[in-house]
Amino acid sequence: MCDIEKERGKIDAIIDMNISPFWFEDARNQNALVDIAVRCLCENYIDLCSEECMRSRCEAHIARIMKRSAVSFGGFALTTR
């Protein structure tokens, strides 16, 4: 993520904290979760990183979460695109 790669743990925590209230409601809508995460990251990092870069980071992180969830549910994918 631009020049703030050292913030990776903090960024992942921000994403997780902000999408968790919406996880079960929006788990089938990955784009909605990404939008929520991007809005939250913009509040903290808009002056350090472009919104496109933050969106890419959020998409990758949420895709990993959804993949782990699919494995947890015996391969049943929760996502629909």
C-alpha positions in Angstrom: 0.0 0.0 0.0 2.0 3.0 -1.3 4.7 3.9 1.2 2.9 2.7 4.3 3.6 -1.1 4.0 4.9 -1.0 7.6 1.2 -0.2 8.6 0.0 -3.6 7.3 -1.0 -5.0 10.7 -2.8 -1.8 11.6 -4.5 -1.6 8.3 -5.7 -5.3 8.5 -7.0 -4.5 12.0 -8.9 -1.4 10.8 -10.5 -3.4 8.0 -11.4 -6.3 10.3 -12.9 -4.1 13.0 -15.0 -2.1 10.5 -16.4 -4.9 8.4 -17.1 -7.3 11.3 -20.5 -5.7 12.2 -21.6 -6.2 8.6 -20.0 -9.6 8.0 -23.1 -11.8 8.2 -25.4 -9.3 6.6 -23.1 -8.6 3.6 -20.9 -11.7 3.4 -22.4 -12.6 0.1 -21.7 -9.1 -1.2 -18.0 -8.7 -1.2 -18.2 -5.3 -3.0 -20.2 -3.9 -0.1 -17.6 -5.1 2.4 -14.8 -3.6 0.3 -16.7 -0.2 0.1 -17.1 -0.1 3.9 -13.4 -0.9 4.4 -12.2 1.7 1.9 -14.3 4.4 3.6 -12.7 3.6 6.9 -9.2 3.5 5.5 -9.7 6.8 3.8 -10.4 8.4 7.1 -6.9 7.3 8.3 -4.7 7.3 5.2 -6.1 9.5 2.5 -3.2 11.9 2.8 -0.7 9.1 2.5 -2.1 6.8 -0.1 -4.5 6.9 -3.1 -8.0 5.6 -2.8 -7.3 3.1 -5.7 -4.4 1.7 -3.7 -6.5 1.4 -0.6 -9.3 -0.3 -2.5 -6.9 -2.8 -3.9 -5.6 -3.6 -0.4 -9.2 -4.0 0.9 -10.2 -6.2 -2.0 -7.2 -8.5 -1.3 -7.7 -8.7 2.4 -11.5 -9.3 2.2 -10.9 -12.0 -0.5 -8.5 -13.8 1.9 -11.1 -13.6 4.7 -13.8 -15.0 2.4 -11.6 -17.8 1.2 -10.8 -18.8 4.8 -14.6 -18.6 5.6 -15.3 -20.9 2.6 -12.8 -23.4 3.8 -14.3 -23.2 7.3 -17.7 -24.1 6.0 -16.4 -27.2 4.2 -15.8 -25.5 0.9 -19.1 -23.8 0.7 -18.4 -20.4 -0.8 -20.3 -17.5 0.7 -19.5 -15.2 -2.1 -21.5 -14.3 -5.2 -20.2 -11.9 -7.8 
